[in-house]
Amino acid sequence: MDAAKFEHWLGGMAWLNERQRRQAWQALALSEVVDGRDVEPAVVDISTTGPAPAPDKAPAWPSQRAGAARVAELGQRRVDTMGCPHCDCRDVAPWGTAGALPRYRCKACRRTFNALTKTPLARLRLKHKWVTQVEAMIDGVSIAKAAKRCDVDDKTAFRWRHRFLASLAGDKPATLAGIVEGDEMFILESFKGRRSGMPRAARKRGGKSAKSGLSAEQIPVIVARDRQGATTDAVLAKLNRVSITAALGGAVTSANEFCCDGGSAIVAFARKASIPTHILPAPGKPSPQAPDFHINNVNAYHGRFKEWMRRFHGVATKNLSNYLGWRRTLEALGPTVTPDHLILGAIGLGPYQQVTAL
C-alpha cells in the first residue's frame, strides 16, 4: 500500500465504532502471526467490552468523506427549501444513507430521494473533488487546466463544467427594478467540438468571421441590466421583436424606465409592451437634461463578458447560454464568491433564488 492510501486508511479509523476497532486490532494481530514477522505484538485485550480510550487529538477527516459531507450539508439547504423533488411536499423524513449522502422519504408520495435528485449533479461521482472543480470555475481556467487541478480526464472536466452550469444558465432575476438598460451584443458562431457535418471550414482557436460587420455568422445575444446590477440575458434565435419578447418579457415591464440604442427590434419590443423608453442615439453620451438615462452600464457588461471569454478561444454556440449564466453568476456574487455559492447554484439555489447569506 502506498503512502497516500495508507494515510487515507488511517484517517478512516476515526469512523469505526467500538466493535469494529476491536475487530481491526484482532485482524492485525492475526496477520502478523500468519506472516511470521519478528515483531513484538501489541498487547490488546480484545475481549473487553469497555469503550476504547479517546485519543489525545482527533484524527484528520479523510478528504473524500469531508468533500461528501460538505455536499451533504449544502444539499440539506435544498431539501429544507424545496422539499420533495417529486411532489414538492415539505414533510420529509430521514431514510438512511447511500453514496455518502443522506436519503429522505416523502410522507406524501412515499418516494425516496437525496439532495441531488433531479438536479444536474445527480449520479455525478467523485464528490470530494467538486470543491476543486468549482474553484477552477471561479478562476475561469481552461478545461485542460481544470482537469489537471482535479486530476481527472479532460472529458470528465468538460462534462463536470456543463453539469455545474446547467442550473446557473436558467438562474435569472424574475424582474428588473427601476431604470433598465438593454442592448444587443454579437458572438461569433462556433461549432467547437463538432467532428463532422460542418457547414463551413473549421476555424482555429476561435478564428474570425469571414465577413466584416454583422452577418449570419454573428449570433445575437440580448442583455438587460438594472442599476442595482441584476442582469438577465439570452441567446436569440433571430434579432426580432418576438425573440426579444421571449427573452425579456416579464423581466422588463411598464414599471421600468427602459434605455436602449434605438435598434428596431428592441424598440418594437418596448413599444408593444408599453414600456417607457429612452432612445440613446449616441451610446455613452447621455443628454445633459437627463444624465441618468444612458446605456453605459450594459455596454460595460458587454466589454467585461467578451474580455472574460477570450481565454476560452471561442465556445460552441450550443453551449453559449451556459457561459452567459456562468458570467452572470460571477457578476451577481462579486468578489465574495465561494465554492459553496457555486455548488448551491448547481443544485438550483443560485444567487437570484438563494437569498440566505452564506
C-alpha positions in Angstrom: 0.0 0.0 0.0 1.4 3.4 -1.0 1.7 6.3 1.5 -1.4 8.2 0.3 -3.6 5.1 0.5 -2.2 4.3 4.0 -2.9 7.8 5.2 -6.5 7.6 3.9 -6.9 4.2 5.6 -5.7 5.6 8.9 -8.0 8.5 8.6 -10.9 6.2 8.2 -10.3 4.7 11.6 -11.9 7.7 13.2 -15.3 6.5 11.9 -15.0 2.9 13.3 -17.3 2.0 16.2 -16.1 0.2 19.3 -16.8 -3.3 17.9 -15.1 -2.5 14.6 -12.0 -1.2 16.3 -11.7 -4.5 18.3 -12.1 -6.5 15.1 -9.4 -4.4 13.4 -6.9 -4.9 16.2 -7.6 -8.7 16.1 -7.1 -8.8 12.3 -3.8 -7.0 12.5 -2.6 -9.4 15.3 -3.6 -12.4 13.2 -1.9 -11.1 10.1 1.4 -10.8 12.0 1.2 -14.4 13.1 0.4 -15.6 9.6 3.2 -13.6 8.0 5.7 -14.9 10.6 7.1 -11.4 11.2 9.6 -11.0 14.0 7.6 -8.2 15.6 6.6 -8.0 19.2 2.8 -7.9 19.0 0.9 -5.3 20.8 -0.9 -6.4 23.9 -4.5 -5.9 23.2 -7.4 -7.2 25.2 -10.0 -7.9 22.5 -12.4 -9.4 25.0 -13.0 -6.1 26.8 -16.4 -4.5 26.3 -15.4 -1.1 27.6 -15.0 1.9 25.3 -11.8 2.5 23.6 -9.7 5.2 25.1 -10.1 8.6 23.5 -7.1 9.8 21.5 -5.3 12.9 22.6 -6.2 14.5 19.3 -9.0 13.7 16.9 -7.7 12.1 13.7 -8.0 14.0 10.5 -11.1 13.7 8.4 -10.4 11.9 5.1 -10.7 14.3 2.1 -13.2 12.0 0.4 -15.6 12.0 3.4 -15.0 15.7 4.0 -16.0 16.6 0.5 -19.1 14.4 0.5 -20.1 15.9 3.9 -19.8 19.4 2.5 -22.0 18.5 -0.4 -24.5 16.8 2.0 -24.6 20.0 4.2 -25.3 22.2 1.2 -27.8 19.7 -0.2 -29.7 19.9 3.1 -30.4 23.5 2.3 -32.1 22.4 -0.9 -34.2 19.9 0.9 -35.2 22.4 3.6 -36.1 25.0 0.9 -37.8 22.8 -1.8 -38.8 19.6 0.0 -39.5 16.5 -2.1 -38.3 16.9 -5.7 -41.0 14.5 -6.8 -44.1 16.3 -5.4 -42.7 19.5 -3.6 -44.1 18.3 -0.3 -42.1 19.7 2.7 -42.9 16.9 5.0 -40.0 14.5 4.6 -38.1 12.2 6.9 -34.5 10.8 7.0 -34.3 7.5 5.2 -30.7 6.2 5.7 -27.6 7.0 3.7 -26.4 5.9 0.3 -23.4 7.1 -1.8 -22.1 9.2 1.1 -25.3 11.3 1.0 -28.3 11.2 3.3 -31.6 10.0 1.8 -35.1 11.1 2.6 -38.6 9.8 2.2 -41.5 12.0 1.4 -44.5 11.4 3.6 -46.9 12.4 0.9 -45.8 10.5 -2.2 -43.7 7.9 -0.2 -40.8 8.2 -2.7 -37.2 8.4 -1.5 -34.5 10.8 -2.7 -31.3 12.6 -1.8 -30.4 16.2 -2.0 -29.1 15.9 -5.6 -32.2 14.0 -7.0 -33.5 15.8 -10.2 -30.5 18.2 -10.3 -27.8 18.2 -13.0 -25.4 16.8 -10.4 -27.4 13.7 -9.8 -25.3 10.5 -10.1 -22.2 12.5 -10.6 -19.2 10.8 -8.9 -16.1 11.9 -7.1 -17.8 14.4 -4.8 -14.6 15.0 -2.9 -13.2 16.8 -6.0 -16.2 19.1 -6.5 -14.7 21.9 -4.5 -11.6 21.9 -6.6 -13.8 21.9 -9.7 -15.8 25.0 -8.6 -12.6 26.8 -7.6 -11.4 26.3 -11.1 -14.7 27.7 -12.4 -14.3 30.8 -10.1 -10.8 31.3 -11.6 -12.2 30.8 -15.1 -9.4 28.4 -16.2 -9.5 26.2 -19.3 -10.8 22.7 -19.5 -7.2 21.3 -19.6 -6.2 23.3 -16.5 -9.3 22.3 -14.6 -8.7 18.7 -15.5 -5.2 18.9 -14.1 -6.3 20.6 -10.9 -9.0 17.9 -10.3 -6.7 15.0 -11.5 -9.4 13.8 -14.0 -9.6 13.3 -17.7 -10.3 16.3 -20.0 -13.7 14.8 -21.0 -14.6 14.4 -17.3 -13.7 18.1 -16.7 -15.8 19.2 -19.7 -18.8 17.1 -18.6 -18.5 18.5 -15.0 -18.3 22.1 -16.2 -21.5 21.9 -18.1 -23.3 19.9 -15.4 -22.4 22.6 -12.9 -23.5 25.3 -15.3 -26.8 23.8 -16.4 -28.8 25.2 -13.5 -26.9 28.5 -13.5 -27.9 29.1 -17.1 -31.5 29.5 -16.0 -30.9 31.4 -12.8 -32.1 34.8 -13.8 -34.0 37.6 -11.9 -37.7 37.4 -12.3 -38.0 41.2 -12.7 -35.6 44.1 -13.0 -36.1 47.3 -11.0 -36.1 51.0 -11.8 -34.0 52.1 -14.8 -33.1 49.2 -17.0 -30.6 49.3 -19.9 -30.9 46.9 -22.8 -28.7 46.3 -25.7 -27.6 43.5 -28.1 -24.1 42.0 -28.5 -22.9 39.6 -31.1 -20.9 36.5 -30.6 -19.2 34.7 -33.5 -21.0 31.4 -34.3 -18.9 28.4 -33.3 -19.1 24.6 -33.9 -16.3 23.9 -31.5 -16.1 20.2 -30.7 -18.0 19.0 -33.7 -16.1 16.4 -35.7 -18.3 16.0 -38.7 -21.1 17.7 -40.6 -19.5 21.1 -40.5 -21.4 23.7 -42.7 -18.1 25.5 -43.3 -14.3 25.1 -43.0 -13.1 24.8 -39.4 -11.5 27.8 -37.7 -8.5 27.6 -35.4 -8.8 28.8 -31.8 -12.0 30.9 -32.3 -10.9 32.5 -35.5 -12.5 35.4 -37.2 -15.6 36.0 -39.2 -15.3 35.6 -43.0 -17.4 38.8 -43.4 -16.9 42.2 -41.8 -19.7 43.7 -39.7 -23.0 41.9 -38.9 -23.7 38.7 -40.8 -25.3 35.3 -40.3 -22.1 34.2 -38.6 -22.8 36.5 -35.7 -25.1 35.2 -33.0 -27.2 37.9 -31.3 -27.4 38.0 -27.5 -29.7 40.4 -25.7 -28.6 41.7 -22.3 -30.8 43.8 -19.9 -29.4 45.1 -16.7 -30.7 47.4 -14.0 -28.8 49.9 -11.9 -28.5 47.5 -8.9 -26.6 45.1 -11.1 -29.3 42.5 -11.6 -28.8 41.0 -15.1 -30.8 38.9 -17.5 -29.7 37.7 -20.9 -30.5 35.2 -23.7 -29.2 33.9 -26.9 -31.6 35.0 -29.6 -32.8 32.8 -32.5 -33.3 35.9 -34.5 -32.8 39.6 -33.8 -36.5 40.5 -33.9 -39.3 41.6 -31.6 -40.6 38.1 -31.0 -37.3 36.7 -29.8 -36.6 39.7 -27.6 -40.1 39.5 -26.1 -39.4 35.8 -25.3 -36.2 36.8 -23.6 -37.2 39.9 -21.7 -40.9 39.6 -21.3 -41.9 39.8 -17.6 -38.4 40.9 -16.5 -38.7 44.3 -18.1 -42.2 45.8 -17.7 -44.1 49.0 -17.9 -42.9 49.7 -14.3 -39.4 50.3 -15.6 -37.7 53.1 -17.5 -36.1 51.4 -20.4 -32.9 52.7 -22.1 -31.8 51.4 -25.4 -29.8 52.4 -28.5 -32.8 52.6 -30.9 -32.4 49.2 -32.6 -35.7 48.4 -34.5 -36.2 45.1 -32.8 -35.7 46.3 -29.2 -37.7 49.4 -29.7 -40.6 47.4 -31.2 -40.5 45.1 -28.1 -40.6 48.1 -25.7 -43.5 49.8 -27.5 -45.5 46.6 -27.9 -45.2 46.1 -24.1 -46.0 49.8 -23.3 -42.7 50.3 -21.6 -41.4 53.9 -21.2 -38.5 54.0 -23.5 -35.5 56.4 -23.8 -33.6 56.0 -27.0 -29.9 56.9 -26.8 -28.7 57.7 -30.4 -25.1 58.2 -29.1 -24.3 55.5 -26.6 -22.1 56.7 -23.7 -23.2 60.3 -24.1 -26.4 60.9 -22.1 -28.3 64.1 -22.6 -27.3 66.8 -20.1 -31.0 67.3 -19.4 -31.4 63.6 -18.4 -28.0 62.3 -17.3 -29.5 59.2 -15.6 -30.7 57.8 -18.9 -27.8 56.0 -20.7 -26.6 52.5 -21.6 -23.1 52.8 -20.2 -23.8 50.1 -17.6 -24.9 47.4 -20.1 -22.2 48.3 -22.6 -19.6 47.9 -19.8 -21.0 44.5 -19.0 -20.7 43.5 -22.7 -17.0 44.5 -22.6 -16.3 42.5 -19.4 -18.1 39.5 -20.8 -16.2 39.5 -24.1 -12.8 40.0 -22.4 -13.5 37.2 -20.0 -14.5 34.9 -22.9 -11.2 35.4 -24.7 -9.5 32.8 -22.5 -11.6 30.1 -24.0 -10.7 30.8 -27.6 -14.3 30.5 -28.7 -17.1 28.4 -27.2 -19.6 26.2 -29.1 -22.8 28.2 -29.8 -24.9 25.4 -28.4 -23.2 26.0 -25.0 -23.2 29.8 -25.1 -26.2 30.1 -22.7 -24.1 28.1 -20.1 -21.3 30.6 -20.4 -23.8 33.5 -20.1 -25.1 32.0 -16.9 -21.5 31.4 -15.6 -20.5 35.1 -16.1 -23.9 36.3 -14.8 -23.5 34.3 -11.6 -19.9 35.6 -11.0 -21.1 39.2 -11.6 -24.1 38.7 -9.2 -21.9 37.2 -6.4 -19.0 39.6 -6.9 -15.6 39.2 -5.2 -17.1 37.3 -2.2 -17.9 34.3 -4.4 -17.0 31.0 -2.7 -17.2 27.3 -3.9 -20.3 26.9 -1.7 -22.1 29.5 -3.7 -21.5 27.7 -7.0 -22.4 24.2 -5.6 -25.6 25.7 -4.3 -26.2 27.3 -7.7 -25.6 24.0 -9.4 -28.3 22.3 -7.4 -30.9 25.0 -8.0 -30.1 27.7 -5.4 -28.3 30.3 -7.5 -27.8 33.9 -6.5 -31.2 35.0 -7.8 -33.0 32.3 -5.8 -30.7 31.8 -2.8 -31.5 34.8 -0.6 -29.8 33.5 2.6 -26.3 34.7 3.1 -23.6 32.0 3.4 
